[in-house]
Amino acid sequence: MKQKITTNLHLGKTFEDVYTSFIVSKTSLGISASTINNYKYHLRTIGRYLDITMPFDDLSKSDLEKML
């Protein structure tokens, strides 16, 4: 059975909060330090093109397209 992807859990949270929670989750699973550093690098890179402090509710397709 396919897993349904939902974003409702992230409403009211910022991109940075959700991504940081993702990193904490992966760290607790024992992912290598190199991979964790890679995740953090990606967050910093995304932050150059997108306001990662904006709530997910405010994130639009246009915002994502500007990032590309």
Secondary structure, DSSP 8 states (H G I E B T S, - for coil): -------GGGTTSBHHHHHHHHHHHHHHTT--HHHHHHHHHHHHHHHHHS-TTSBGGG--HHHHHHH-
